[in-house]
Amino acid sequence: MLVPAVAAALAILVQQFVYLDYVHVITGGLWTGIDIFMGIVIGPIIGRMNGPARADFVQRLVPTMLFLMPTLAGVTITAGIYLAQLQGLFDLHFLAIQVAGILVLLLAAQGFGIFLPNEVRVVLELRKPEPDIARIGRWGLLNARLAGVQAMFQVALIFVMANLAAGHVNL
């Protein structure tokens, strides 16, 4: 989980567009790809599992996701801001930057306001002598289903970023 953060820190330190772009695209692709996979594949599978099987799956998934997804999101957003600054595009008067900012705020609010608290709840519940399997399953199912919603916001953000990269700052 440290690799993306270290790669971003190094790319920011050397101020090389190609390195920073690489970190941004790779971490953004992973973040978006994982959300799409969770929403389209894992969500429906978890939804069809019985309570104990769902909870068992969520117990195994959450510890990794608890650290991976916030790291990918944070690195992607940070690298994106630095890229826009390097290119002289980080101007809040540009419509594309405004739209990107709104989408990033929505993603961050959902990720840090819903996903992360649910994952922490799962971890805390697992530490109890008698964890509530039904609760764990519900929280995991909610996160898996919401990942599809987050993926839609990310695809919209990719559209905005592609237009920004093409020089269409006012869409």
N, C-alpha and C positions, 0 to 999 in steps of 0.2 A: 504494500500500500504506500510505501514511501517513495517508490520509483517515480510516479507521476509528480509528486510534490518536489522532489529533488530535481527532476528534469525541468520543471517549470522555473524553479529558482535559478538554475544555471542558465536557462534561456533568457530570463529577465536580466541576469547579471551581465551577460555578454551582449545583450541588445541586438541579437541577430534575428532578422525577420524570419529566415527559413527555419531556424531552430524553434522559435516561438510559435510559428505557424504549425509546425509539425506537432508540437506538444498540444496545441489547442485542438487541432483536427483529430489527433489520435484519442485524446481524452474525451473530447466531445462525441466522437463516434462510438466510443465504448459506452459512455453514459447513455446516449440515445439508443444504441443497440440493445443494451441491457434492459432499458425501460420498455422498448418495443417487445422484446422477447418475454419479459415478465407479463406485460399486458395481454399479448396475443396468445402466448403458449402456456406459460406457468399459471396465470390467473384462471383460465378455464379448467385446467387440470386440478388445481387446488380446490376450485369450486365444486368439483365432482367427487372429491375425496371425503371419506367419513371423518368425523371429528378427531379421533386419535391419530389417524394417518396424516391428516392435514397438520395437526400440531407437531407431529414428529418431523415432517418435512420442514416446517417453519423453524423449528428448533435448530435444524442443521443449516438452514439458509441465512438466518438473521445475523449470527455473529460476523460473517463475512460482509454482508451487505451494510451492516452498521458502520463499518469503516470505509469500505470501497466506494459507495455511492457519494457520501459527502466529500470524499477526497477528489473523485472525478469531477463532481459539480464545481467545487471550489477552484480546482486547477483550471478547468475549462473556462470558467467565468473570468478568473484573474488573467489568464493568458489572452483571452479575447479583448479585455480592456487594454492591456499593454499593446496588443497588435494594433488596435484602433488608434492608440496614442502614437505609436511609431509611424503610422501612415498619415497622421494628421487628420484622422476622421472622427476623433472623439470630441465632437462638437454637438452639444445638446440642441442646437438649432436644426440639425439634420433629422428629417422624419425617420429615416432608417435607424438612427441611433436611439431616438425616442421609442420607437416600436420595439427595438431589441431590448431596451432597458425595461420596458413594461413586461415583456415576455420573461426576461431574466428574473424580475421581481416575483412574477407569478410562480415560476419554477422554484425559486428559493423559498417562497412562502409555503408552497406545497411540500417541498422536500424537507425543509427544516421545521415546518409547523405540523406536518402530519406524519410523513414517513419516519423521520428520526424519532419523534416521541413514541410512535408505535413500536419501533424496534427496541427502544430502551425499555418500554413496558414488557416486551417479550423477554428480554434478558433478565429483568428484575423478577418477573413471574417464574422464570426457570430456576432462579436461585432459592425460591421458597421450597420448604420440605415437601409440600403437596401442591405442585403447580396446577393451575386451572387450565386443563387441556383445551376446553372449549374456548376460553378467552384467547389463548395463544393462536388457535386456529382462526378465530374471527379477525384478530389484528393482522395476521399474515394474509388472509384473503383480501381484506380491505387494501393493504399495501399493494398486493399483486394486481388488483383491479384498477387502483388509482395510477399504477405505473402506465397503463394504457393512455390515460388522460394526460399524464405528464409527457408521454411520447408525442402526443399531438402538438402540445406547446413547443416541444423541441423541434419537430418538423417545421412548424411555422417559423421558429427562430432560424433554422437552417436556410429557409427561403429568404428571410431578411438578410442573413449574412452573405448568402451567395450574391444577392443583388448589391449589397454593400461592396463586396470584393470586386464586382464587375463595374463599380463606379457609379451605381445608381443610388446615391445617398438619399434622394427624395423619393425612392421607390417609383 
